[in-house]
Amino acid sequence: METGYVTSKGQLVIPSKLRRKFGIKPGTRVNFFEEKDGIKIIPVTSETIKANIGFLGKDGPSLLKALMEEKKIEREL
């Protein structure tokens, strides 16, 4: 298990061993997913994107439509 910490500005420090392993470099975007027992952090790297291309299949929901719905909800808050 690796341990990081949160700064006074709310920034999360990810241990260097994990940054190297998952290709996280300065400016890498990460997604946070709330789960029952904690938070899952997924880096958005080119490898992550390539691994998930097509996971919804041809008949899956439109990503653009989903993003537009999400933005609409955010504006209403």
C-alpha positions in Angstrom: 0.0 0.0 0.0 1.2 3.5 -0.9 0.2 6.6 1.0 -0.2 10.1 -0.2 -1.4 13.2 1.5 -3.7 16.2 0.8 -2.2 19.7 1.0 -3.8 22.7 2.6 -5.1 23.7 -0.8 -6.9 20.3 -1.2 -4.3 19.0 -3.7 -3.6 15.3 -3.6 0.0 14.1 -3.7 0.4 10.8 -5.4 3.5 8.7 -4.5 6.2 8.7 -7.2 6.1 4.9 -7.5 2.4 5.0 -8.5 2.9 8.0 -10.8 5.6 6.1 -12.7 3.6 2.9 -12.8 0.5 4.5 -14.2 2.2 7.1 -16.4 0.9 10.1 -14.4 2.9 13.2 -15.4 2.3 16.9 -14.5 -0.9 18.0 -16.2 -2.4 14.4 -16.4 -6.1 14.6 -15.8 -7.5 12.2 -13.2 -11.1 11.1 -12.7 -12.5 10.5 -9.2 -15.2 7.9 -8.7 -17.1 7.7 -5.4 -17.7 4.1 -4.3 -19.3 2.6 -1.3 -16.1 2.1 0.6 -14.0 5.0 -0.7 -12.8 7.0 -3.7 -11.3 5.4 -6.9 -8.8 7.6 -8.8 -8.3 6.8 -12.5 -5.6 8.7 -14.5 -6.8 9.7 -18.0 -3.7 8.8 -20.0 -3.5 7.7 -23.7 -3.2 4.1 -22.5 -6.4 4.4 -20.5 -8.2 5.9 -23.4 -6.9 3.2 -25.9 -7.9 0.5 -23.4 -11.5 1.8 -23.2 -12.2 2.6 -26.8 -15.3 0.9 -27.9 -16.3 -0.4 -24.5 -19.9 0.8 -25.0 -20.2 -0.9 -28.4 -21.9 0.4 -31.4 -25.3 0.5 -29.7 -24.2 2.2 -26.5 -25.4 5.6 -25.4 -24.0 8.6 -27.2 -21.0 10.1 -25.2 -21.9 13.6 -26.5 -25.4 13.2 -25.3 -24.3 12.0 -21.9 -21.8 14.9 -21.6 -24.5 17.4 -22.6 -26.9 16.0 -20.0 -24.2 16.2 -17.3 -23.4 19.8 -18.1 -27.1 20.7 -18.0 -27.4 19.2 -14.5 -24.3 21.1 -13.4 -25.7 24.4 -14.7 -28.9 23.8 -12.7 -27.1 23.4 -9.4 
